[in-house]
């Protein structure tokens, strides 16, 4: 009986031992988000073209009168892009707004918001937040949003010119 009692006593003793101390709560430094990552620039020429762009269009509004696109770089090296075009004789509007995460020789990536309202038909509402790819194809002088039918199966050409 003595041989059985010792293992039982040891097992019971382990169950009644004090639990390990809890980990200390994280310090403010541990939970504060990291500083923003800078925009990744793979082509200085393309970055220069984007910074000095000459506006934007949506084909439903007009190609003849471009809307403005503002590109600025913050103190952390993060590129911010914001632009819009509005119909001159109607309510149509396209807007883009977000952070440029990468600039390549023939493309850039925009993590942000794209919205199209009241064009080509009154009441149309398209808006989404995600990473958007704008690309240059066939030697054109603009970056075109590479998702053409992202809303209600209409083909939208959102172009930013250089």
Buried (B, 14 or more C-beta within 10 A) or exposed (E): EEEEEEEEEEEEEEEEEEEEEEEEEEEEEEEEEEEEEEBBBEBEEBBEBBBEBEBBBBBBBBEEEBBEBEBEBEEEEBBBBBBBBBBEEEEBBBBBBBBBBBBBEEBBBBBBBBBBBBBBEEEBEBEEEEEBBBBBEEEEEBBBBEBEEBBEEBEBEBBBBB
